[in-house]
Every structure is written in C-alpha cells, then in structure tokens.
Amino acid sequence: MKINYILLSSLLSSVFARPRISKYYENCWSEEFNIPCCQNSDTLILRTTYDGIWGMENGEWCGIGNRNIRPIDDFPPSPPPIFDIETFDDPAAECDISDSITGDSLAKEAPFRFGVGLTGSYFYSSTTLSKTMRELIKYQFNSMTYTNLMKPSYVLDHEACIENAANGIEDVVLNFSGIVDGLDFAYKNGIHIRGHVLVWHAQTPDWFFKVGFDSENELVDPATFEYRLESYIKQYISFVQYNYPGVVDVWDVVNEAVEIENETLFDASTGWNTRVLTLDGNENLWYKILGPDYVIKSFRLARKYALPNVKLVYNDYNTFQTYPHDKTQAIINLLNILREEDLVDAVGMQSYLGVEWPSVKEYVRGFERFHEAGYEIQVTELTISAPSGDDWLEKQAKQYEEVFSKIIECVNEGYNISSVTVFGLQDGYRFYGSDSTKTRLFDHDLQKKPNYQSIMNILKENNGEVNNDEINNGDINNEIPNEIPNEQETSIIIDNENDDNEIIIEEDNAIEVIKPKPTINELIL
C-alpha cells in the first residue's frame, strides 16, 4: 500500500501542478518561493538553478525573467497527510509551561537565529508530536533541527526503491511522512528548519550503494551512483522548498567528511584529510564509490537544486581541534575548494563540549580561524556535558555563561555567526521510557534550568550595552547577521547527534575570483 500511496501522491501532484504554476507565469513566478521578481532590466544574473535565473536588488535575491525554467512535468509531489496530534497522548501534557512561554524569549533576545534540536529516533517519538512542546518551541526558538528524522536512513524508502530497480529504474524514492508534521508546524508558525543532513557516512543504508538496492549485492558503478545521488538530492530539496517555501533555508549538505585521528582513517593526499573509514573501521561508501569528489559533487547538486537564498553548509564535530592533526585547517582547505565554485555558504560547528575539554579558549579559537578565513559560522548541535556533584546545575550554568559570553563577544567583533542551535529541548526526554540526558536548557517538566537563565543574562546584558551605545553615540550601525530564516590528549565524548549516544574519539585563506555575469538583456529566454 505504501507504494500505491506514493504513486497516487505523485499522480495528484502532476494533475494540480500545472494550474498552480501557470498563475505565476502570468505574474511573478518566483513569488511562489517567497522571493520577489527583479524590477530592473539590467539586473545582473548571479545564479542559475534548476528552477530559475536569479539576481540581486538591494541586497536581496530576486527572480529574473518571466517564468520558472523547471520542466512543467517535473514538479515535486504534494505532501502526504499530516498526523492529527489531537488524537495523540502528549507525554508532556501534565507540564505547566506558563513560566516558559511568558517573559523572556531566546529567539527575541539573540542577535542570531536561536534553534533547538528535535529529538526522536522514529516518528512517534518526535518532539513536534507534543502540543506542549510545540508551544514552548514557538515561544523560545525560531529555528529547529531534526536530530535524526531528516537523515538519509529515515527518508529513503527501501521497498519503493526495490520496486523501481525491478522495473529497471535507478531513481530513488523518498518517503517524507516522518517529517511533514514538523515542516507544516514550522511553516505555519514562521519557524525555520535546518535540513540535517543530505550526505553522511553514518545513518545512510548500505543498500543505497548496492546493485538493485539490495544489501547483499555488490556496489554500483560510479555513474549509476551519481545518478542516484542526483535523484535523491533533487527530490529532497525540491519537495521541501515547493511545499514549504522559506522553511528549510539551510542545508547541512555534507557531514563529517574530515578525519584527523588516525592516518589509516583518512586520505591525506586531498589536502583536507578525507574520511575513508569510520572510527569503528567501516568503509565510507560515499568515498569508496566516488572518491573524495563525493563532497564537491554533493555540493554541486545541492547548489543546482536549492533556491538562491538557501544556505549550503559543511558540518563537522571538533572543528576547533588541532591534535594529532589540524582539523580546523583541513576543514578550511575543503571550504576553500568549495568556495572556488561558489558552493558553500557557511561552516557548521557542531560543538559537543566536555567538562574539561576543550577549554573555552580552544573552542573559540575555532571561531577565530573560520572568521579569519572569511566564513559564516553556524553553531549547529551545541551540547555541553553536564558536570558531576550536587551543585552540577550551578556549574553547568557557569559553563553556558562562559561559552555564550564568548560567542556574543565574537558577534560584537564582527564575526558572522548566523545561528546557534542547542541540540535538544529537555532533560529526561518524555517520549523515552528512560533518558538520563542532563545537557538541555529545560528540565523534565519543561521548566527553565539555571543554564537557560545564564544564557538569557548574557543576551540581555548585551542588548543593554548596545542600547546604551545607541543613546550615547547616536546612530550606530548595529548589524545583525542575516535571518530567514592547545594540543591535548585525545578525548572521548558522547556524540548526541543520534539518539543512540554513539561514542566517538575526538580530537590560507583563498581569494575568490568573481567572473562578470550577463545581464537580463543579454539573456535569451
């Protein structure tokens, strides 16, 4: 029945796509994506994507020409029905969140997008199924990231892919039923979602790389896999930006492709220590089939299908680490390669921080180096390990205070830090039978913890200082980043990116050449 549903959804979409799109042929085609059309006839063409031709006016993207250039028979399907949460037994229904949804708001106070991770390793444990948690998210945050459910293993439909293969079709099939509730919630409430993640050596099923989409078969050849990769990225990006325009305006395109711990785990010949094996010795199948070019090929495809106002990010952990090899520099080397083709917009610093390591100084040095290299920074999965002792809440509050005071200091010094995401909503996650997590900003009853207040104090203090400067000095240019959206011994920390608490061992600026672009008058449509 799943296959029939997908086919029916595609059929209905194709039936209704033509009248929906023709409306925009007559007026402004790019408004469908919440992007205006260019008004000047001499606007330079800055980018061409699968959907259209784009320029900029007054610092904002705009559509050039009189039509969407995507083939009329190639529009994505409409979304499947969303779940009726009124019929769901909310595990947080008993929580009195009145204090958490009044007064202070992280999103309102922060000079960057302030996001939260949506915990859940399957649909019925997803944060957005809780009406109570939804209310808290709406008030405190303006960005969300699925910690799991947008990863390849959750959206690739194995059964439907096998059926395609049986019919000689190499296109993949995606099932979005696990994320449309969150996308719908975000769209209706003006909340952005970071797309996490398109390409990762973990949480991608091995059958995706195999002949016939069968785990028992051999790997496909590079040409076949590139076809599958494009099919996957095209469908994924197109689905979210057509059905929920403006919601997913950031994608972690590639995750954790750089390795530094052991020479057997990476290919140093690339200049950026490309991961060959995982820490547990499994092959990186992306690399095995396509070599190190899997990263740049993925970014090229993402840029081809993403709207121009969608930011493409390379995301990694321990982005500050310099031992046993310099991971920060390796990432910068990779970013510089991507920047040569205008393929990357920001670096994602996951930011899993331990009690003793890294030091705040060492962590912030990563910010400094990415800033010096000219990159926008997004803190994507901030998780600070909880200290021990009876006074752990006070110690934890101090940890968050130190980290956020430095982040705010960087912002005030001109660093382009566009978002900070804490990777989970509450300690003792109520969707799980037992959860010992103690790193979040809200407790088991969704009450503000001391670390929440320490962050809020930093944000409000910063805003007070800015206001005083404005009073004393007159008008100042207080720019806010764009919205819509030491060598140490190797340490072992918990990577909370997946809900299995996987344990992992952690540890030249480029000149951009801009070629002249044609104007709209030089383009023949």
N, C-alpha and C positions, 0 to 999 in steps of 0.2 A: 504493500500500500504506500510505502514511503516513496517509491519510485514514481508511482502513478500520480501522487500528490505533486511531486516536483515537476513532472511533465505538464500537469494541469496548470500549475502556477506559471510556468513559462508560456504556455499557450494563452492564458488570460492576459499575461503581460504584453504579449505581442499584439493582441487584439486591441488593447487600450492604449498602447504606446503611441500610435500614430496621431490620434486627435490630441493627446496630451502635448506632444512635441510641436505639432503644427501651430498651436497657439503662440508659441514663442518664435516661430519663423515670422509671424506677422508683426510681432512687437520686438521684444528684446530677448533673444534666445538664451543669453547667459543668466537672466534673472531666475531661471529655474534652479540655479545653484546659489542663489542669493548674491550674485556678482553682477554689477551693472554693466551695460554696454558702453563702450568708449564713445565719447561725444565728438572728438576731434578727428578730422580726416587724415591728419598727419601723425597720428599716434604710432610710435614705433612698435613693431612686432617683437616681443621679448621672449615669447614661448609658444610652441605649438604642441598641443596634447591630442589625444585620440578624440576628444570632444570638441575642440575648437582652437581658435587662434586668439592670443592674449597680448595685451599691452598694459601699461600703467598710466593712470592720470591722477595727479595729486597724491601720489604715493600709494594708490590703491589699484589692485588688478581690475581690469575691465575686458569684456569680450569684444573682439574685433570682427567686423563683417556682419552679414545678415542671417547667418544660420549656424546651427550646430553641425559639425562635419562628421559626426559619428554616423555610420550607415543606419538607415531607418529601420532595418530588420535586425539590428544588433543592440537593442536596448535591454538592460537587465530586467529580471523578473520583479514583480511586486513582492513585498514581504509576506511570509506566512502569518497566520493569525497570532496575535499576542495572547498570553496566558491571562486569565481572569483572576487577578490576585485577591479579589473579594472572596473567592472560594478557598483561599489558601490559609492554613493555620499559621499565622505570623508568630515566629518564636520570640519576637521582641514586643509583642502586644502588651505585655504587663509593664513595660518600662515607661516611666514617667519622664518624658524628654522635654518638658516645658522649659526647663532652665537651659537646655542645649539648643533650643530653637528660638530663643529670645536673646536680646542684647548683642553681645559680641559675635562677629562672624569672621572666620578666617579669610573667606573669599573677598569680603568687603575691605578688610584692612591690608591685605598683602599687595605689594607692588608688582606682583606676578600672578599668574594663574595658580590657584591653590587646589590641588587634586587629591583624590582618595582612591585607593585600590579596592576593587570589588572582589572580595574573597569568594571562593566557591570552586570546587573541582568537578561539579556537574550541575545541571540546570536547577535542580530542586534545592541546591544549597547556595544559590546565587543571592547576593546581597539585595538586589533590586526586587526580589520577591517579597520583601518585608515592607509593608506600608510605613511602619515606624521608622525603619532605617532610611527609606526614601525621604521622609520629611526632614530628617537630620541632614542628609546629604544636600537637599535643596537649600537649606539654610546656611550650611557651613562651607560648602565647596562649589566650585564652578567647573570642575573637571573630574573625570573618572577614568580609571584604567581597569579593565578586566585582568585579574591576575592569572587567569587560565583560559577562559572560555573563548577568547578570540585567537588562540594559538592553533596552528595547523591541525593538530590531532583532534581538535574539537569541532572544526568546521568542514574538514574533508569527509565526504560521505563514501565510505568504503563500498557499501553494497551497490550504490549507483555507479561508482567508478568501474566496478567489475562488470556491470551490465553494459557500460559503454565499451569496455575492452572486448566483450563478447561480440559486439557489433562493429568491431574494427575502428573504434573511436578513441583517440588518446586524450580528449578533453577530460578534465577532472570535473566532478560535480561537488558543489558545496551545499551544506545544509546550515542555514542561518537561524534555525528555530531556537537555538540556545542563547542567542544574543539580541534578538529583535525586541524583547521586552525592555532591556536596558537602553537600546537605541531609541525606542519610542519614548521612554521616560525622559531621556536626555533631550530629545528633540522638542518635546512639549514644555520643557522647563528651562530652556536656554543653557543647558549644561553641555560641555564639550567632552568628547571621549578620545583618549589616546589609543590608536589602533596598535595593539600589542599581541602578537608580533607576526610579521609575514614569514620571515626566514630565520630558522634557528635549528642548530644541530640536535637539540633535545625537543621532545614533545612534537615531533613530526613522525608519523607512522612509517615504518620501513617499506610498506607496500607501495607508498607513493613513488618510490625509486625503482620499483621492480616491474618486470615484464608482466603485462596483464593485470597490474595492480594486485599481484599475488606475492605474499611474503616468501613463499617457497621458491620463487623463480629467481633468475639472475637479474642483475642490474640492467636497466635500459641503456641504450647508447646516448651520447651527449645530445644529439639532435632531437631525439624523442623527449629527453628530459627538459630541454629548453622549451619545447612546445608545451609540455605540461606546466612548466613554471609560468609561462606567459598566460596560459589558460587560467591558472589559479589566481595570479595577481590581478589580471584584468577583471575577472568575475568578482573578486572580493572587493576591490576598490570601487568598481562601478556600482555594485549593489548598494553600498553604504552611502555614496555621495549622490546617487539619484533618488533614493528613497528617504534619506535623512540628511538633506543638504546642510552643510555647515557644522554637523555634529562631529564627525571624525575628521578633524583638520590637522591631525598629526599622526604619522605612522612610524613606529619602530620597524624599519624595513629589514634590517639585519641585526641579529642579537648575538653577542659574544663570539665573534669570529676571530678575535685576537687572543693568543695564549702566550704565557711567558714562563710558566713554572718549570717545564722540563723540555729539553731540546727534542725529545722524541715525540712531543705532542704538537709541534708546530713546524711550519715550513718557513725558515728564516730567509730564504732566497727572495721572497717577495718584498722584503724591506719593511714588512709590518707583522711578521710572526703569525702567519695564517694558521688557524687551528686545523690540525689534521686528525687528531684523536681527542676524545673526551677524557676527563680525568680518570674515569674508570676503564679506559682502554678501548672504548667503542669507536668505530670509524665515523668520521664526519662524512656522511654520504653525499652531502652537497659538494664537498671538496673532491671526494673520490671520483665523481662523475664529471664535474665541470672544472676541477682545479680551483685555484684561488680566484679565478674570474667569476665564480658564482656570486661573489659580493657585488661587483660592479654591474654584472648582468641583472641582478635583482634590483639594484637602484635604477638602472636604465628603464626597466619595465615599470617600476613604481612611478618614475617621473613621466613616462609616456601616458599613463592612465590617470594619474592624480590631477586634480584641478590645480591651478597655479597657486592658490592660496593655501594649499595643503603642504605642511612641512614634513620633510623626509629626514629621519633621524637614524644615526648609528648608535646603538645602545649596548653598554657593557658594564661589568662589575669591576671593582677595584681600579677604576680609571685613574687613580692617583698613584698607583704602585710603581716603584722603580727597582724592585729587587725580586728575583735574581736578574731580571731584565727590565728595561724601562718600558712599562706598558703604556704610560701616557704618551711617550714619543711614538711608539708603534701605532697607537690609535691616531695620533696627529698625522703620521705618514699616510695612513689609509685615508683619512679625511681629505688630505691634500690631493690624493689621486682622484677621489670622487669630486672634489671641488673644481678640478680642471674641466669637467664636463657639466658643471652646474647641477650635480646630482644630489647634494646633501645640504641640508639647511641647519642642522644642529647636531650636537653630540649629547647623548643621554648618559648621565652619570647615575647608575643605579643606586649607589650609596647605601650599602649594607655595612654598618659601622659597629665595631665591637666595643666592649667596655674599655679595654686598654689599647686596642689597635684598630684603626690608625689614630694617631693624635689628631686633634683638630687642625693643627698647623699643617700636618702632612696631607690631610684631606683637602684643605683649602688650597694647597699648592697645586692640586689638580685644576681647580678653577682658574688659578692664575695662568697656568700654562695654556689652557684652552683659550682663555681670553687673549693672551699674547699672540696666539696663532690665528686669531680673528674669527672664532666660532661662537655661535649662540650656544648656550648651555641650558639643558633641562635636567632637573633632578627628578628621576623617574620612579624610584622604588625605595624611598627613604625609610630605612628600618634601623633603629639604634637598639642594640641588645640591652636587655634590662639588667641592671646591676643586682648584686645579692645583698642580703641583710634586711633587717626590719625597716630600715629607712630607705628602701630602694625607690620608692616613689619620689622622694625629695632628691635623691641622687640622679634619678632619671630626668627630673625636671631641669636640673643643672646641666645635664648632657645636652638636652634640646635647646636650652638657652644659649649655650656656647656655640652650637652649630648654627642656629638661626641668626645670632648676632653677627657671625662672620659672613653668612650669606647676604644679610642686609647691608653689611659693610661693603661687600663686593658690588652689590647693586648700586649703592650710592657712589661708588668709584667708577661707574660707567660700564660694568660688566653686563652683557646681555643675557641675563638669567630670566627666561621667559616663563618658566613654570617650576613648581615644586610639588611633588606628589608623595604623600605618606601612604605606604603600601598596605592598607587595611584600615577598617573603621573602628573595630572594638577588640579589646582583650576578651579572651574566652568566648570566641565567636559562637553565637547562639544557634546557628544552623548545625553545629557539630555536637555530637554527644559529649565529647571532652576535648577541650582546647586549652593548652597551657600558655598560649601567647600572651606576653605582657608588654609588647612594644608599641601599642597603639595610643591614640590620643583620648579615646573614650573607653570606659571600663565595661564590664559585663552587663551593666544596667544602662549603658549609653550615657553615663554621666561624665562630665569633663574631668579629666585627670590633671594633676599638677603640671605635667608636661604640656598640656594644652594651654594652661594659663601662662606658662613661661614663654611659649611662642607668642601668645597674644600680647604679653607685656612688651616684647621686643618690637612687634609690629606697631603697636600703639605709640610706643616711645619714638619710633622712627617717624611716624606720621606727625607727632607733636613737634619734633625737631624740624621737619620740613615746613610745617605751618609757621613756626617761629621765624624761619629763614625768609619765608614769603612776606611776613609782616615787617621784618627788619630791613630787608633788602629790596622791597618792591617786587616786581615781576621777576621770576626766575624760570629757567627752562627746566622744569622738573619732569623729564621724560620718563614714561613708564614703558617697559618692554611691550611689544605688540601683544594684544589678546586676540580671540577669535578673529574661540575662540578663541724621609730619613731611611735609610736602609734598616730593615728589621728582619727578624727571623720570620720565615713563612708561617702564617697563621691559618687556623681552621675556623671558619664561621659557618653559620647556617644561611643558606640561600632560600629566603622565603618566597621566591618568585613562584615556585609551585607549591601546592598545598601539602606535598609530601615532605617538606622541610629537608630538601636534599642537602647534604653536607658537601661543601666544596672547599678545596685548598686554594687560598688566595695569595695572594701577594699584594724646523726650518720653515719656518713659515714659507708659504708659497705665494707667488704673485699671480693674481687672477687676470687673465687676458680676456678682455671683452671685445668680441668682433662686432663690427657695425651691423645693425639689424635693418631689414627693409621696413618701409612704412606701409600703411594700408593702401596708399596709392600705387605702390609697387607690387601689390599682391593681386593676382588674378584669381577670383573666386569662381 
